[in-house]
Every structure is written in structure tokens, then in C-alpha cells.
Amino acid sequence: EVERANSREADMRKAQQDAQARVAKLEAEVERANSLCEADMRKAQQDAQERVAKLEAEVERANSREADMRKAQQDAQARVAKLEAEVERANVCADQATEQLE
């Protein structure tokens, strides 16, 4: 009976040691998973920040192009107005020349 009790006690100690080893192994796995998850989160955050910076730069370039286009349009309108004035003067001059010929 004592021998059986000792055997059961040894079995219990072995089971406790096995359980402790499994707990330690699971804790190590959780630590690795958390570490990987944190690294993944940092990488995802860094990627997102880079994408935001790229998009902000794109918006800045688009705004600059828009300003350039507005300036070009204003310049073109000024040239058109100048040419229209020149055409008007030429027409007046032609009308005067025609009148003088008549």
C-alpha cells in the first residue's frame, strides 16, 4: 500500500512537472506571438505613415499643377485680350484706309 502511494505520488510529481513544462512552453509561445504581433503592428503603422506622406506629397504636387494651370489660363486670357485689341486696331485702320480709298 505504501509502495502504491509512493508510486501515485511519483506519478503526481511527474504530471505536475509535465504541466509546468507545458505552461512554460505555452508562455514562451504567447511571448513570441505578442512580439511578432507588435512588430507587425509597428510595420503596418510605418507603412501607413509612408503612404500618408506619399499621398500628401501627391496632393501638394496636384495643387501646384492646378496653380500652374490657373496661371497659364490667366496668361492665355491676357494674350487673347491683347490679340483682340490688336485685331480691333487693325480693323479700325483697315476701315480708315478703305474710307480714304473711296
N, CA and C of each residue as an Amber inpcrd file, in Angstrom:
protein
   306
   0.8250000  -1.1920000   0.0000000   0.0000000   0.0000000   0.0000000
   0.8720000   1.2600000   0.0000000   1.9300000   1.2160000   0.7960000
   2.8590000   2.3390000   0.8390000   3.5250000   2.4980000  -0.5130000
   3.8710000   1.3680000  -1.1030000   4.5140000   1.4030000  -2.4150000
   3.5810000   2.0000000  -3.4690000   2.3200000   1.6210000  -3.4100000
   1.3490000   2.1890000  -4.3550000   1.1850000   3.6870000  -4.1080000
   1.1500000   4.1150000  -2.8690000   1.0250000   5.5370000  -2.5290000
   2.2460000   6.2950000  -3.0320000   3.4300000   5.7030000  -2.8420000
   4.6590000   6.3430000  -3.3310000   4.6440000   6.4420000  -4.8510000
   4.1400000   5.3820000  -5.4730000   4.0710000   5.3760000  -6.9360000
   3.1000000   6.4510000  -7.4190000   1.9450000   6.5420000  -6.7330000
   0.9720000   7.5890000  -7.1140000   1.5790000   8.9720000  -6.8980000
   2.3100000   9.1460000  -5.8020000   2.9450000  10.4360000  -5.5270000
   3.9700000  10.7760000  -6.6070000   4.7310000   9.7740000  -7.0210000
   5.7130000   9.9920000  -8.0920000   5.0000000  10.3400000  -9.3970000
   3.8880000   9.6550000  -9.6690000   3.0940000   9.9570000 -10.8720000
   2.5610000  11.3890000 -10.8150000   2.0990000  11.8010000  -9.6300000
   1.5780000  13.1580000  -9.4660000   2.6820000  14.1890000  -9.6800000
   3.8930000  13.9270000  -9.1170000   5.0130000  14.8570000  -9.3210000
   5.3700000  14.9360000 -10.8010000   5.3660000  13.7900000 -11.4680000
   5.6880000  13.7570000 -12.9080000   4.6340000  14.5420000 -13.6920000
   3.3590000  14.3420000 -13.3560000   2.2810000  15.0570000 -14.0410000
   2.4070000  16.5540000 -13.7820000   2.7600000  16.9460000 -12.5450000
   2.9370000  18.3570000 -12.2230000   4.1030000  18.9360000 -13.0070000
   5.2020000  18.2070000 -13.1050000   6.3610000  18.6760000 -13.8740000
   5.9950000  18.8300000 -15.3530000   5.2660000  17.8360000 -15.8850000
   4.8270000  17.9210000 -17.2870000   3.9390000  19.1420000 -17.5040000
   3.0270000  19.3720000 -16.5570000   2.1240000  20.5190000 -16.6780000
   2.9220000  21.8190000 -16.6250000   3.8940000  21.8960000 -15.7140000
   4.7140000  23.1000000 -15.6160000   5.5230000  23.3150000 -16.8930000
   6.0220000  22.2250000 -17.4750000   6.7680000  22.3430000 -18.7240000
   5.8500000  22.8360000 -19.8470000   4.6160000  22.3260000 -19.9030000
   3.6530000  22.7670000 -20.9200000   3.3010000  24.2390000 -20.7180000
   3.1140000  24.6500000 -19.4610000   2.8030000  26.0510000 -19.1650000
   3.9580000  26.9400000 -19.6230000   5.1870000  26.5470000 -19.3070000
   6.3530000  27.3410000 -19.7150000   6.4360000  27.4290000 -21.2320000
   6.1690000  26.3040000 -21.9070000   6.2070000  26.2930000 -23.3650000
   5.1240000  27.2130000 -23.9400000   3.9170000  27.1450000 -23.3920000
   2.8210000  27.9990000 -23.8660000   3.1140000  29.4700000 -23.5850000
   3.6770000  29.7590000 -22.4270000   4.0300000  31.1500000 -22.1230000
   5.0600000  31.6830000 -23.1180000   6.0280000  30.8400000 -23.4770000
   7.0420000  31.2500000 -24.4510000   6.3940000  31.4830000 -25.8240000
   5.4470000  30.6230000 -26.1990000   4.7510000  30.7980000 -27.4760000
   3.9350000  32.0870000 -27.4830000   3.2670000  32.3650000 -26.3670000
   2.4870000  33.6070000 -26.2660000   3.4210000  34.8110000 -26.3850000
   4.5610000  34.7480000 -25.7140000   5.5330000  35.8520000 -25.7760000
   6.0140000  36.0700000 -27.2070000   6.3290000  34.9740000 -27.9050000
   6.7680000  35.0960000 -29.3110000   5.6530000  35.6760000 -30.1810000
   4.4260000  35.1940000 -29.9750000   3.2950000  35.6860000 -30.7690000
   3.0730000  37.1730000 -30.5100000   3.1390000  37.5850000 -29.2470000
   2.9630000  39.0040000 -28.9220000   4.0620000  39.8450000 -29.5470000
   5.2760000  39.3250000 -29.5060000   6.4040000  40.0520000 -30.0810000
   6.2200000  40.2180000 -31.5830000   5.8160000  39.1290000 -32.2480000
   5.5780000  39.1950000 -33.6970000   4.4290000  40.1460000 -34.0060000
   3.3860000  40.0700000 -33.1900000   2.2220000  40.9340000 -33.4080000
   2.6260000  42.3980000 -33.2570000   3.4070000  42.7060000 -32.2310000
   3.8560000  44.0820000 -32.0360000   4.7190000  44.5400000 -33.2010000
   5.5970000  43.6530000 -33.6680000   6.4490000  44.0100000 -34.8140000
   5.5950000  44.2490000 -36.0520000   4.5910000  43.3750000 -36.2580000
   3.6890000  43.5480000 -37.4040000   2.9240000  44.8620000 -37.2980000
   2.4750000  45.1850000 -36.0870000   1.7220000  46.4270000 -35.8900000
   2.6150000  47.6390000 -36.1630000   3.8650000  47.5910000 -35.6790000
   4.7800000  48.7050000 -35.9330000   5.0410000  48.8540000 -37.4220000
   5.2210000  47.7320000 -38.1080000   5.4780000  47.7630000 -39.5510000
   4.2530000  48.3150000 -40.2850000   3.0640000  47.8610000 -39.8940000
   1.8400000  48.3500000 -40.5420000   1.6720000  49.8460000 -40.3090000
   1.9800000  50.2990000 -39.0890000   1.8770000  51.7270000 -38.7940000
   2.8860000  52.5180000 -39.6220000   4.0990000  51.9940000 -39.7240000
   5.1340000  52.6670000 -40.5150000   4.7230000  52.7320000 -41.9860000
   4.1890000  51.6100000 -42.5040000   3.7210000  51.5880000 -43.8970000
   2.6050000  52.6120000 -44.1080000   1.6850000  52.6750000 -43.1530000
   0.5780000  53.6230000 -43.2750000   1.0970000  55.0580000 -43.2650000
   2.0560000  55.3370000 -42.3940000   2.6170000  56.6920000 -42.3430000
   3.3170000  57.0410000 -43.6540000   4.0220000  56.0640000 -44.2250000
   4.6880000  56.3130000 -45.5090000   3.6670000  56.5810000 -46.6070000
   2.5640000  55.8040000 -46.6090000   1.5170000  56.0180000 -47.6150000
   0.8870000  57.3960000 -47.4420000   0.6410000  57.8010000 -46.2030000
   0.0700000  59.1250000 -45.9490000   1.0210000  60.2080000 -46.4580000
   2.3140000  60.0480000 -46.1720000   3.2960000  61.0440000 -46.6320000
   3.3120000  61.1150000 -48.1600000   3.2480000  59.9510000 -48.8200000
   3.2280000  59.9410000 -50.2850000   1.9750000  60.6310000 -50.8170000
   0.8350000  60.3410000 -50.1870000  -0.4140000  60.9610000 -50.6360000
  -0.3900000  62.4710000 -50.4030000   0.1640000  62.8920000 -49.2770000
   0.2680000  64.3290000 -49.0230000   1.1520000  64.9970000 -50.0700000
   2.2540000  64.3380000 -50.4390000   3.1410000  64.8880000 -51.4670000
   2.4140000  64.9410000 -52.8150000   1.6200000  63.9120000 -53.1030000
   0.8580000  63.8920000 -54.3570000  -0.1510000  65.0400000 -54.3980000
  -0.8280000  65.2550000 -53.2820000  -1.8000000  66.3460000 -53.2000000
  -1.0920000  67.6810000 -53.4020000   0.0730000  67.8190000 -52.7720000
   0.8500000  69.0630000 -52.9180000   1.2210000  69.2950000 -54.3840000
   1.6760000  68.2180000 -55.0530000   2.0230000  68.3540000 -56.4810000
   0.7930000  68.6950000 -57.3140000  -0.3380000  68.0560000 -56.9920000
  -1.5680000  68.3370000 -57.7340000  -1.9900000  69.7930000 -57.5270000
  -1.8760000  70.2700000 -56.2990000  -2.2300000  71.6710000 -56.0320000
  -1.3000000  72.6160000 -56.7870000  -0.0200000  72.2590000 -56.8500000
   0.9430000  73.0780000 -57.5760000   0.6140000  73.0830000 -59.0690000
   0.2760000  71.9000000 -59.6110000  -0.0930000  71.8230000 -61.0320000
  -1.3520000  72.6440000 -61.2960000  -2.2990000  72.5850000 -60.3590000
  -3.5320000  73.3540000 -60.5200000  -3.2230000  74.8520000 -60.5360000
  -2.3390000  75.2810000 -59.6530000  -1.9510000  76.6940000 -59.6300000
  -1.2510000  77.0690000 -60.9350000  -0.3850000  76.1740000 -61.4360000
   0.2910000  76.4230000 -62.7110000  -0.7220000  76.5440000 -63.8470000
  -1.7340000  75.6680000 -63.8260000  -2.7550000  75.7020000 -64.8790000
  -3.5580000  77.0020000 -64.8160000  -3.9070000  77.4330000 -63.5950000
  -4.6380000  78.7050000 -63.4590000  -3.8030000  79.8630000 -63.9990000
  -2.5180000  79.8660000 -63.6750000  -1.6180000  80.9270000 -64.1620000
  -1.5430000  80.8870000 -65.6890000  -1.4020000  79.6850000 -66.2490000
  -1.3360000  79.5480000 -67.7060000  -2.6330000  80.0280000 -68.3400000
  -3.7670000  79.7020000 -67.7000000  -5.0530000  80.1470000 -68.2330000
  -5.1510000  81.6690000 -68.1830000  -4.7100000  82.2800000 -67.0940000
  -4.7280000  83.7480000 -66.9890000  -3.8320000  84.3730000 -68.0480000
  -2.6350000  83.7760000 -68.2340000  -1.7160000  84.2890000 -69.2510000
  -2.3580000  84.1890000 -70.6350000  -3.0070000  83.0470000 -70.9150000
  -3.6470000  82.8550000 -72.2160000  -4.7750000  83.8660000 -72.4090000
  -5.5560000  84.1020000 -71.3710000  -6.6440000  85.0800000 -71.4770000
  -6.0970000  86.4860000 -71.7240000  -4.9880000  86.8050000 -71.0690000
  -4.3740000  88.1250000 -71.2940000  -3.8770000  88.2390000 -72.7300000
  -3.2700000  87.1700000 -73.2590000  -2.7920000  87.1940000 -74.6540000
  -3.9630000  87.3280000 -75.6200000  -5.0520000  86.5990000 -75.3280000
  -6.2390000  86.6890000 -76.1870000  -6.7810000  88.1230000 -76.1750000
  -6.8550000  88.7130000 -74.9870000  -7.3550000  90.1020000 -74.9010000
  -6.4380000  91.0470000 -75.6790000  -5.1280000  90.8370000 -75.5650000
  -4.1770000  91.6850000 -76.2930000  -4.3580000  91.5110000 -77.8000000
  -4.4890000  90.2430000 -78.2390000  -4.6710000  89.9860000 -79.6750000
  -5.9980000  90.5520000 -80.1690000  -7.0360000  90.4390000 -79.3520000
  -8.3340000  91.0100000 -79.7600000  -8.2230000  92.5210000 -79.9170000
  -7.4700000  93.1530000 -79.0210000  -7.2740000  94.6070000 -79.1210000
  -6.4850000  94.9430000 -80.3810000  -5.4700000  94.1230000 -80.6880000
  -4.6940000  94.3590000 -81.9090000  -5.5630000  94.1820000 -83.1430000
  -6.4020000  93.1490000 -83.1420000  -7.3100000  92.9230000 -84.2740000
  -8.2600000  94.1070000 -84.4110000  -8.7730000  94.6060000 -83.2960000
  -9.6840000  95.7590000 -83.3270000  -8.9870000  96.9740000 -83.9200000
  -7.7300000  97.2150000 -83.4970000  -6.9800000  98.3500000 -84.0590000
  -6.7310000  98.1450000 -85.5550000  -6.4010000  96.9070000 -85.9250000
  -6.1600000  96.6280000 -87.3510000  -7.4330000  96.8380000 -88.1590000
  -8.5770000  96.4420000 -87.6030000  -9.8580000  96.6310000 -88.3000000
 -10.1730000  98.1220000 -88.4510000  -9.9000000  98.8750000 -87.3850000
 -10.1310000 100.3230000 -87.4620000  -9.2320000 100.9290000 -88.5300000
  -7.9850000 100.5000000 -88.5260000  -7.0280000 101.0050000 -89.5070000
  -7.4760000 100.6320000 -90.9270000  -7.9320000  99.4000000 -91.1050000
  -8.3980000  98.9480000 -92.4280000  -9.6210000  99.7300000 -92.8570000
 -10.5210000  99.9830000 -91.9130000 -11.7190000 100.7610000 -92.2310000
 -11.3240000 102.1880000 -92.6720000 -10.3630000 102.7810000 -91.9880000
  -9.9150000 104.1310000 -92.3350000  -9.2540000 104.1260000 -93.7380000
  -8.4670000 103.0990000 -93.9710000  -7.8100000 103.0260000 -95.2920000
  -8.8520000 102.8520000 -96.3860000  -9.8550000 102.0540000 -96.1240000
 -10.9190000 101.8440000 -97.1040000 -11.6620000 103.1430000 -97.3680000
 -11.9600000 103.8800000 -96.3050000 -12.6600000 105.1430000 -96.4640000
 -11.8260000 106.1470000 -97.2870000 -10.4970000 106.1230000 -97.0450000
  -9.6350000 107.0550000 -97.7730000  -9.5760000 106.6810000 -99.2560000
  -9.6630000 105.4060000 -99.5570000  -9.6140000 104.9700000-100.9410000
 -10.9080000 105.3090000-101.6770000 -11.9550000 105.4390000-100.9460000
 -13.2450000 105.6990000-101.5980000 -13.3590000 107.1140000-101.8910000
